[in-house]
Amino acid sequence: MGILPPVRLFYTLLLFFLSGTALAVEFPKELQTALEKGERFELLSIRPARIEKTEGAFNFHGWEVIGRTFVRDSGQRKKLIASLRTGIEENSGIGAACFRPRHGIRVTEKGKITDFIICFECYQMQVYVDDRPQKSILVTRTPEQMFNAALTAAKLPLSDK
């Protein structure tokens, strides 16, 4: 049995008000273009605990990065992007009020940096373009397995659940 539309609307509005950020239910074209055409595509493994910049770890918008790798294989990059797009398309407007990200992507395209901070557990993705927050995007857990496989193949640690 599916979730009734009024309930879906309630949870979407609740998430909107709790997050303080507008939510997108589809993948904006300019963000897809950045992922597909960016010169550098970096995949990150994140510990879902906020850190201060002074703690010495690589700070990714307040989250500690425990591993990172450049994805140079175009086939693997296309699979990760397609998986992420599928996760966004699958989401029917549901998200949680929490945010405990374990994955990230940093794309550099013509000097512009686009960061994606992804919480598959909470069905959310926060996006920053040149350090300015954009709309948060809803996603499902579908891409998580592929992202974990890519990080594991690069011999990077995964954050505990």
C-alpha positions as CSV (number, residue, x, y, z in Angstrom):
1,M,0.0,0.0,0.0
2,G,1.4,3.4,-1.0
3,I,1.6,6.6,1.0
4,L,-1.4,8.8,0.5
5,P,-0.8,12.2,-1.2
6,P,-1.8,14.3,1.8
7,V,0.7,12.4,4.0
8,R,3.4,12.8,1.3
9,L,2.7,16.5,1.2
10,F,2.9,16.8,5.0
11,Y,6.3,15.1,5.1
12,T,7.6,17.1,2.2
13,L,6.5,20.4,3.8
14,L,7.9,19.2,7.2
15,L,11.3,18.5,5.6
16,F,11.2,21.9,3.8
17,F,10.6,23.8,7.0
18,L,13.0,21.8,9.1
19,S,15.8,22.0,6.6
20,G,15.4,25.7,6.0
21,T,16.2,25.1,2.3
22,A,14.1,24.8,-0.7
23,L,13.7,21.2,-2.1
24,A,13.9,20.1,-5.7
25,V,12.1,16.9,-6.7
26,E,13.9,16.7,-10.0
27,F,17.5,17.0,-11.1
28,P,18.2,20.5,-12.3
29,K,19.8,20.5,-15.8
30,E,22.8,22.7,-14.8
31,L,23.7,20.2,-12.1
32,Q,23.5,17.2,-14.5
33,T,25.7,19.1,-16.9
34,A,28.3,19.8,-14.2
35,L,28.4,16.1,-13.3
36,E,28.7,15.0,-16.9
37,K,31.1,17.6,-18.3
38,G,33.2,18.6,-15.4
39,E,36.9,18.2,-15.9
40,R,37.4,16.7,-12.4
41,F,35.0,14.3,-10.7
42,E,35.9,13.4,-7.1
43,L,34.0,10.8,-5.0
44,L,34.2,11.2,-1.2
45,S,33.4,9.0,1.8
46,I,32.1,11.1,4.6
47,R,31.7,10.6,8.4
48,P,28.2,11.8,9.3
49,A,29.4,14.0,12.2
50,R,29.9,17.8,12.0
51,I,33.5,19.0,12.5
52,E,35.2,22.3,12.9
53,K,37.7,23.6,10.3
54,T,40.4,23.6,13.0
55,E,40.2,19.9,13.7
56,G,42.8,19.2,10.9
57,A,40.6,16.8,8.7
58,F,39.5,17.8,5.2
59,N,36.3,19.7,5.9
60,F,33.6,19.3,3.2
61,H,31.0,21.9,4.2
62,G,31.3,20.9,7.8
63,W,31.6,17.1,7.3
64,E,34.7,15.1,7.8
65,V,36.0,13.3,4.7
66,I,37.5,9.9,5.5
67,G,38.4,9.0,2.0
68,R,38.4,10.5,-1.5
69,T,39.3,9.4,-5.0
70,F,39.2,10.9,-8.5
71,V,36.9,9.0,-10.9
72,R,38.9,9.0,-14.1
73,D,37.2,6.1,-15.8
74,S,34.4,7.6,-18.0
75,G,32.3,4.3,-17.8
76,Q,32.3,4.3,-14.0
77,R,31.5,8.0,-13.9
78,K,28.5,7.5,-16.3
79,K,27.3,4.6,-14.1
80,L,27.5,6.7,-10.9
81,I,25.7,9.6,-12.5
82,A,23.0,7.4,-14.0
83,S,22.5,5.7,-10.6
84,L,22.2,9.1,-8.9
85,R,19.7,10.3,-11.6
86,T,17.7,7.1,-11.1
87,G,17.6,7.7,-7.3
88,I,16.3,11.2,-7.9
89,E,13.7,10.1,-10.4
90,E,12.5,7.4,-8.0
91,N,11.8,9.7,-5.1
92,S,8.1,10.6,-4.9
93,G,8.6,13.6,-2.6
94,I,9.6,11.8,0.6
95,G,12.6,12.8,2.8
96,A,13.5,12.7,6.4
97,A,14.3,15.7,8.6
98,C,17.7,14.3,9.7
99,F,20.8,14.7,7.6
100,R,23.7,12.2,8.1
101,P,25.7,12.2,4.9
102,R,28.1,9.4,4.1
103,H,28.9,10.3,0.4
104,G,29.9,13.3,-1.5
105,I,30.9,14.4,-5.0
106,R,33.0,17.4,-6.0
107,V,33.0,18.4,-9.6
108,T,35.1,21.1,-11.1
109,E,33.9,22.5,-14.4
110,K,35.6,25.5,-16.0
111,G,36.8,26.7,-12.6
112,K,33.4,26.4,-11.0
113,I,33.1,23.9,-8.1
114,T,29.9,22.0,-7.5
115,D,29.6,19.9,-4.4
116,F,27.0,17.2,-3.7
117,I,26.6,16.1,-0.1
118,I,24.5,12.9,-0.1
119,C,22.6,11.2,2.7
120,F,20.9,8.1,1.3
121,E,19.6,7.3,4.8
122,C,17.6,10.5,4.9
123,Y,16.8,10.7,1.1
124,Q,18.5,14.1,0.7
125,M,21.3,15.7,-1.2
126,Q,22.6,19.2,-0.4
127,V,24.2,21.0,-3.3
128,Y,26.7,23.9,-3.2
129,V,28.0,25.8,-6.2
130,D,31.2,27.8,-5.4
131,D,30.4,27.4,-1.7
132,R,26.9,28.9,-2.1
133,P,24.0,26.5,-1.0
134,Q,21.5,25.6,-3.7
135,K,18.2,23.7,-3.5
136,S,18.4,20.4,-1.7
137,I,17.4,17.5,-3.9
138,L,15.5,14.4,-2.8
139,V,16.9,11.0,-3.6
140,T,16.3,7.3,-2.8
141,R,18.8,4.7,-1.5
142,T,19.1,3.1,-4.9
143,P,22.5,4.6,-5.7
144,E,24.1,3.8,-2.4
145,Q,25.3,0.3,-3.3
146,M,27.0,1.6,-6.5
147,F,28.7,4.5,-4.6
148,N,29.9,2.1,-1.8
149,A,31.3,-0.3,-4.5
150,A,33.2,2.5,-6.1
151,L,34.7,3.7,-2.8
152,T,35.5,0.1,-1.8
153,A,37.2,-0.5,-5.2
154,A,39.4,2.5,-4.6
155,K,40.3,0.9,-1.2
156,L,38.6,3.7,0.8
157,P,36.8,3.3,4.1
158,L,33.1,3.5,4.4
159,S,31.4,5.3,7.3
160,D,29.7,3.0,9.8
161,K,25.9,3.0,9.8
